[in-house]
């Protein structure tokens, strides 16, 4: 974490230097711009290099691993998902076929018209 923080500080300092060069030494502004652009790409490569990813923490799942536990089921066909009415914002109770706030029909999980 400190590694990326340090890179961020260096990026901010170099941005300030490039802005100072732009206003104080306009003849060198093109060189400063391209130098800053090059450094930004290098710092991104440094920040996201595989060696630095170990400092961030492990990945949520190892490549090829299957999460343990049951996966969520799709529910019964035509059931209304939990959510809110897109017209008035009223919460749908489980199994509702229409909105209790505005009376419009609730969308089904299969989608309208299918």
N, C-alpha and C positions, 0 to 999 in steps of 0.2 A: 504494500500500500504506500509506503514511503517513497518507493521508486517512482511511481506514477505522479505522486505529489511533487517530487523534485522536478520531474519532466515538465509538469504544468507550470511551475514557477519559472523554469528556464524559458519556456515558451512565452510567458507573459513579459519577462524581462526583454527578450529578443524582439517581441512585438513593440515594446516601448522604444527600444533602440532604433528599430526600423522607422517608426513614426517620427522620432527626433531627426533622423537622417533625412526623411522626406521633407520636413519643414526647414531644417537648418542647412542642409547640403543637397539641394535639389538635383545637382549634377550626378550624385551618387545614388539617387533614389531607385533607379532601375536595378542596379546591382544589389541594393539592400532588399528590394522586393523579391527578386529571384533567390537570393540567399536565404531569406526567411521562408519562402515557399519550399525550398529544398530541405531546410531544417525541419519544417513541420512534417514532411513525409518521413524523414529519418526518425523523428521522435515517435510518430505513429508506429513505425516498424519496431522501434525499441520497446514501446509500451505494450504491444500485442505479440511480441515474440514468444514462442512456446516456452522458453526458459523463464520468462517473467510471469507466465500464467500460473506457475506453481505458487507464486507469492500471493495470488488472489484467493485461492482455495480450490478444492476439488470440484469437478464438474458434477452436476446433479445426478447424472447417470453415466456409467462407464459405457463406452461404445459397444453396442451389441447386447447390452444388459436389458433384461425385461423387468419392469417394476413389479414388486411383489404386491399381492392383494388383488381384490376384484376390481375390474375396470367398470366404470359407470355404464349402465345399460341404457339403451335408447328409449326405454319405457314402452308403454302400450301405444299402438298406432293411433294417431289422431289426438293424443293427449296434449294438453296445453302446457308448455314449459312455464316454470315460475318466472315471473317478470312483471312488467308494467304495461298498461294500455298505451299505445303510441298516440292516441288521440287526446286522452285526458290525464294520463299519468297515474291512474288508480292501479293499485297492486292487484294482480289476479290471484284468487285463492286456488289451491290445487284442484284440478278437474273442472275449472270453470269453462263454460261454453260461450259466455258473453261477459262484457265488462259490467261490473255492478255500478260504475259511475256514470257512463254515458250510454250503455245498452248496446253498443256495437258488438258484432260477433268477434270472439277471440280468435287469433290465428292458430292453426294447428301445427304440430311439429312436422307434418309432411309438406307444409306450405300451401298457400291458397291455389285452388284450381287443379290440384293433383288428385 
